[in-house]
Amino acid sequence: MLRVLAIVIGVAVPLAASQAKTDPAALASARSWLSTVERGDREALVKITSLPFTYATTNKVKECEGTVSDQKGLSRWMTCIRKSDAILLTEIREGVLRPSDPPNAESKALKRLAAKIRRTGTWIEAYINGDGITFTFRFLVVEGAVAAFLVETDFDAG
């Protein structure tokens, strides 16, 4: 009986950790972090990113995805994202990052991605609704720094 209970607890903790919240301080950290990525400021990015850092998307074509554990890897990730996702960078620059309302309304796919990350911190969810495209994000914020950035891209029909 004790062994079964331990297994159930071990599975339940990561799922609970992936639940997103509305946290104004964490949202401010996410906004600052996204702006830093858009500007391409590598020095500032190192200061406001918690390593190891994970980037994942729900996209079929996987570019720049994975976990980086040092500043060199973070720099390579920034180079990759800035080369491969001009639409995202434009929407970050021109759009407004808004908290999801209500929390936990985003896709099951983003929740599954979040459940794979075994770090503790504050999960927040937010989105940018652009011109014909919506980016939904999940950020894991650890002590004011972003440790994970998860992205889902939806194109408007029409």
Secondary structure by P-SEA (a helix, b strand, c coil): caaaaaaaaaaaaaaaaacccccaaaaaaaaaaaaaaaaccaaaaaaaccccbbbbccccccccccccccaaaaaaaaaaaaaccaaaaaaaaccccccccccccccaaaaaaaaacccccbbbbbbbbcccbbbbbccccccccccbbbbbbbbccc
